[in-house]
Amino acid sequence: MDELNNENLPIRRLEETGSYSKYYDDNRFWRKVRRIAQKAGTSVLRPVLLLYYMMKSEHVPLRDKAYIVGALGYFILPIDLVPDLIAGLGYTDDLAVIAILMKHLKDNITPEIELRADAKIRDLLE
């Protein structure tokens, strides 16, 4: 897997996402998604929700799901390298990890996963 190109990130290789899986919890995930939806918008929500629905899919290999759980655990981690409250910068570290993961897992994105993610975004942004 690719290395992340920012030496300031706590995750330097995607294989390291596993150490953040202990922070993942469905309730905390949805609490954060609802809390940030309006401010973060589609550019943040879509990749996060695509990963979430890939994680829930029975067609995604277990190894890929392990990477996803770690990345989403990092996303909901209460302490970030770049605090999420900093406008314009706050999701940079989260999205760097998510973007690299999305690059490697894009073949797992089915039309159904896209539809579910897009429907949830519409629901969150209403």
URGI-V747280 format. One record per residue. N is the residue number from 1. RES is the residue in three letters. PHI is phi as a letter, one per 30 degrees, with the letter a starting at -180 (NA if undefined). BURIAL is b if it has 16 or more other C-alpha atoms within 10 Angstrom, else e. D_CENTER is the distance of its C-alpha to the mean C-alpha in whole Angstrom. Layout:
BEGIN
[[N,RES,PHI,BURIAL,D_CENTER] [N,RES,PHI,BURIAL,D_CENTER]]
END
This chain:
BEGIN
[[1,MET,NA,e,17] [2,ASP,d,e,17] [3,GLU,d,e,17] [4,LEU,d,b,15] [5,ASN,d,e,18] [6,ASN,b,e,17] [7,GLU,d,e,20] [8,ASN,d,e,18] [9,LEU,d,b,15] [10,PRO,d,e,15] [11,ILE,c,b,13] [12,ARG,c,b,16] [13,ARG,b,e,15] [14,LEU,d,b,12] [15,GLU,d,e,15] [16,GLU,d,e,15] [17,THR,d,b,11] [18,GLY,e,b,13] [19,SER,d,e,15] [20,TYR,c,b,12] [21,SER,d,b,12] [22,LYS,d,e,15] [23,TYR,d,b,13] [24,TYR,d,b,11] [25,ASP,a,e,13] [26,ASP,e,e,13] [27,ASN,d,e,15] [28,ARG,d,e,13] [29,PHE,e,b,10] [30,TRP,d,e,12] [31,ARG,d,e,14] [32,LYS,d,e,11] [33,VAL,e,b,10] [34,ARG,d,e,14] [35,ARG,d,e,15] [36,ILE,c,b,13] [37,ALA,e,b,13] [38,GLN,d,e,17] [39,LYS,d,e,16] [40,ALA,d,b,13] [41,GLY,i,e,14] [42,THR,d,b,13] [43,SER,d,e,12] [44,VAL,c,b,9] [45,LEU,d,b,8] [46,ARG,d,b,9] [47,PRO,d,b,6] [48,VAL,d,b,4] [49,LEU,d,b,7] [50,LEU,d,b,8] [51,LEU,d,b,6] [52,TYR,e,b,7] [53,TYR,d,b,10] [54,MET,d,b,11] [55,MET,d,b,10] [56,LYS,d,e,13] [57,SER,d,b,15] [58,GLU,d,e,18] [59,HIS,c,e,18] [60,VAL,c,b,16] [61,PRO,e,e,17] [62,LEU,e,e,17] [63,ARG,e,e,16] [64,ASP,d,b,13] [65,LYS,d,b,12] [66,ALA,d,e,12] [67,TYR,d,b,10] [68,ILE,d,b,7] [69,VAL,e,b,9] [70,GLY,d,b,9] [71,ALA,d,b,5] [72,LEU,d,b,5] [73,GLY,d,b,8] [74,TYR,d,b,8] [75,PHE,e,b,6] [76,ILE,c,b,9] [77,LEU,e,b,11] [78,PRO,d,e,14] [79,ILE,c,e,15] [80,ASP,c,b,14] [81,LEU,d,e,15] [82,VAL,c,e,15] [83,PRO,e,e,16] [84,ASP,d,b,14] [85,LEU,d,e,17] [86,ILE,d,e,18] [87,ALA,e,e,18] [88,GLY,i,e,17] [89,LEU,c,e,16] [90,GLY,e,b,14] [91,TYR,c,b,10] [92,THR,e,b,12] [93,ASP,d,b,11] [94,ASP,d,b,7] [95,LEU,d,b,7] [96,ALA,d,b,10] [97,VAL,d,b,8] [98,ILE,d,b,5] [99,ALA,d,e,8] [100,ILE,d,b,10] [101,LEU,d,b,9] [102,MET,d,b,9] [103,LYS,e,e,12] [104,HIS,d,e,13] [105,LEU,c,b,12] [106,LYS,e,e,13] [107,ASP,d,e,16] [108,ASN,d,b,15] [109,ILE,d,b,14] [110,THR,c,b,17] [111,PRO,e,e,19] [112,GLU,d,e,18] [113,ILE,d,b,14] [114,GLU,d,b,14] [115,LEU,d,e,17] [116,ARG,d,e,15] [117,ALA,d,b,12] [118,ASP,d,b,15] [119,ALA,d,e,17] [120,LYS,d,e,15] [121,ILE,d,b,14] [122,ARG,e,e,18] [123,ASP,d,e,18] [124,LEU,d,b,16] [125,LEU,c,e,18] [126,GLU,d,e,21]]
END
